[in-house]
Amino acid sequence: MKFILGSGSPRRKELLSHLGITPDAILPPDIDEEPKKGELPRPYCARLAREKAAAVAAGPDDLVLCADTTVALGRRILGKPRDAGEAAAFLTALGGRRHQVITAIALRRGDRLWTRESVSAVKMKRLSDMELNAYLQGGEWQGKAGAYAIQGAAGAFIPWISGSFTGIVGLPLAETAALLADAGWPVWRQA
Ligand SMILES: Cc1cn([C@H]2C[C@H](O)[C@@H](COP(=O)(O)OP(=O)(O)OP(=O)(O)O)O2)c(=O)[nH]c1=O
């Protein structure tokens, strides 16, 4: 049996290491992340995590762990920005308001699938032109849902969260540990 991390996100690999897990393989899934017409953020995020888990090639006994992080502004889904212009639009829309960050995780072994979700609320301050431009120049927005990473410079824009910090970064550790326990993986085995 192999443990496969179905994710190209270095944050997810690092967070998983806190549970003492070094994956036997890292296989980033390649799926269409376009939301369906009228799809709401939470079901969208859960669907993507499931589809990622289904897309990773694995043996019948292998465990495959996948996740999806989605930023939701009301009913609006903010995925990974295509370019700096879209990142600027996302950050302008998020500034001065509360939004949600959803991370859905999916664990698959053969035909069996275990899933969980973490939902956090995040308040971002309204950004000045100087803050916005400096942040865009720093490049940390690339590849991040909602165009920011709380674990980097954008932490300075976020005075308040309610929920799971590790969930916002991309892999909620409490839910992940519980999911692994559901599947019979011994997270807290003694050395
Ligand atoms: C909101 C937020 C997102 N993110 C990241 C986590 C995810 O990597 C990314 C959202 O994109 P995802 O599609 O969830 O993941 P990914 O494309 O990076 O990797 P994979 O599909 O291979 O697993 O945004 C942060 O690192 N910090 C944050 O504060």
The ligand as an SDF file (V2000), in Angstrom:
LIG
                    3D

 29 30  0  0  0  0  0  0  0  0999 V2000
   -6.6620   31.4340    0.4630 C   0  0  0  0  0  0  0  0  0  0  0  0
   -5.3250   30.7550    0.3220 C   0  0  0  0  0  0  0  0  0  0  0  0
   -5.0790   29.8160   -0.6670 C   0  0  0  0  0  0  0  0  0  0  0  0
   -3.8600   29.2170   -0.7800 N   0  0  0  0  0  0  0  0  0  0  0  0
   -3.5900   28.2220   -1.8460 C   0  0  0  0  0  0  0  0  0  0  0  0
   -3.8760   26.7800   -1.4310 C   0  0  0  0  0  0  0  0  0  0  0  0
   -3.9820   26.0770   -2.7590 C   0  0  0  0  0  0  0  0  0  0  0  0
   -2.6810   25.6060   -3.1340 O   0  0  0  0  0  0  0  0  0  0  0  0
   -4.4190   27.1710   -3.7300 C   0  0  0  0  0  0  0  0  0  0  0  0
   -5.7960   26.9120   -4.2550 C   0  0  0  0  0  0  0  0  0  0  0  0
   -5.7140   26.0710   -5.3810 O   0  0  0  0  0  0  0  0  0  0  0  0
   -6.1900   24.5500   -5.4050 P   0  0  0  0  0  0  0  0  0  0  0  0
   -6.8570   24.3130   -6.7330 O   0  0  0  0  0  0  0  0  0  0  0  0
   -6.9530   24.1950   -4.1710 O   0  0  0  0  0  0  0  0  0  0  0  0
   -4.8370   23.7180   -5.3470 O   0  0  0  0  0  0  0  0  0  0  0  0
   -3.5520   23.7760   -6.2710 P   0  0  0  0  0  0  0  0  0  0  0  0
   -3.9180   24.0120   -7.7090 O   0  0  0  0  0  0  0  0  0  0  0  0
   -2.5460   24.7220   -5.6620 O   0  0  0  0  0  0  0  0  0  0  0  0
   -2.9410   22.3150   -6.0900 O   0  0  0  0  0  0  0  0  0  0  0  0
   -3.5930   20.8440   -6.3990 P   0  0  0  0  0  0  0  0  0  0  0  0
   -4.8860   21.0110   -7.1580 O   0  0  0  0  0  0  0  0  0  0  0  0
   -2.5300   20.1420   -7.2080 O   0  0  0  0  0  0  0  0  0  0  0  0
   -3.7830   20.2410   -5.0500 O   0  0  0  0  0  0  0  0  0  0  0  0
   -4.4060   28.3960   -2.9830 O   0  0  0  0  0  0  0  0  0  0  0  0
   -2.8290   29.5310    0.1050 C   0  0  0  0  0  0  0  0  0  0  0  0
   -1.7150   28.9910    0.0030 O   0  0  0  0  0  0  0  0  0  0  0  0
   -3.0670   30.4500    1.1010 N   0  0  0  0  0  0  0  0  0  0  0  0
   -4.2610   31.0930    1.2550 C   0  0  0  0  0  0  0  0  0  0  0  0
   -4.4020   31.9250    2.1870 O   0  0  0  0  0  0  0  0  0  0  0  0
  1  2  1  0
  2  3  2  0
  2 28  1  0
  3  4  1  0
  4  5  1  0
  4 25  1  0
  5  6  1  0
  5 24  1  0
  6  7  1  0
  7  8  1  0
  7  9  1  0
  9 10  1  0
  9 24  1  0
 10 11  1  0
 11 12  1  0
 12 13  2  0
 12 14  1  0
 12 15  1  0
 15 16  1  0
 16 17  2  0
 16 18  1  0
 16 19  1  0
 19 20  1  0
 20 21  2  0
 20 22  1  0
 20 23  1  0
 25 26  2  0
 25 27  1  0
 27 28  1  0
 28 29  2  0
M  END
$$$$
